[in-house]
């Protein structure tokens, strides 16, 4: 009887423990310097194709994400050709400078098939996204970089810093 009570108590403690939690709630902010009159369309690699819509005056939102897994988050506005972006856990503030790197990440996830999506996401968790964001920030307009070449070099595993180059 004593063992049964011990087992029940232990299972109750373990089932309510945060240790078993597979997602975490992460708060993101859109850079306040970003002007918007028509609202925000938020996309993330955690749930691609399922946008979150926010009012124009909403600059903060939460997403449920896998802990310690890289996730690209993009914010589109009406009439804007390029999104604001962030790559979690490197940053949680979406801005124009990080939008390019986040879009590269989002493109790589979208190019994967359903069969290999988990493998692609795992592979991308080993890429140095912080370094890519830092390098892209050195350009006045990172959207002038050759995105297709960058996506191909990351996908093939041959990426080097010289692959960050202007579109020809």
C-alpha positions, -999 to +999 in steps of 0.1 A: +000+000+000+028+023+009+045+017-025+013+025-043+009+058-025+045+067-033+041+058-070+009+078-072+025+109-056+056+106-078+035+103-110+014+133-099+045+154-093+061+144-126+030+149-147+027+185-135+064+193-138+076+219-163+103+194-172+080+177-196+069+208-213+077+207-251+069+244-259+075+277-243+057+310-246+080+336-261+071+373-263+081+392-295+081+429-302+080+447-335+105+476-336+086+507-326+104+526-354+083+506-379+053+526-391+022+507-401-013+517-409-029+485-422-020+458-396+006+431-393+007+396-408+031+374-387+046+342-401+069+318-383+088+286-392+071+270-362+038+270-380+045+279-416+014+289-436-006+298-405-004+336-402-012+356-371-029+389-378-024+419-356-038+454-356-016+483-368-010+496-333-001+461-318+037+458-315+038+429-291+027+393-295+035+358-281+042+325-299+045+290-285+079+277-296+101+247-290+127+257-264+162+263-278+152+256-314+159+283-340+127+299-354+123+326-380+096+351-374+085+376-401+061+406-400+046+419-432+027+452-435+003+463-462+023+476-492+057+465-479+078+444-502+102+432-475+093+419-440+106+428-407+121+398-390+139+381-361+155+347-355+147+333-321+166+327-298+191+352-312+166+381-309+129+386-301+127+421-317+115+422-353+133+448-374+141+456-410+179+447-407+172+411-395+143+406-419+166+394-446+183+367-425+149+356-411+135+354-447+164+332-457+156+308-428+119+309-437+127+301-473+148+271-464+121+257-442+095+263-470+116+245-496+117+214-476+092+186-482+069+171-456+091+140-456+123+158-447+110+189-428+122+176-394+157+168-408+159+202-424+149+220-392+175+199-372+202+208-398+193+245-395+196+244-358+234+239-363+238+268-386+253+300-370+223+323-375+236+349-351+267+353-373+246+356-405+225+383-389+256+402-378+271+400-413+238+411-430+235+441-406+268+454-421+249+462-453+227+493-456+201+473-474+206+435-470+178+429-495+203+438-522+222+406-513+220+375-535+193+356-515+191+326-539+229+320-538+228+322-500+199+298-497+216+273-520+249+275-502+233+270-468+211+241-481+241+223-497+262+227-465+289+247-484+282+281-469+312+304-463+312+342-455+321+350-491+287+336-501+272+368-486+275+389-517+255+415-536+230+404-562+246+407-597 
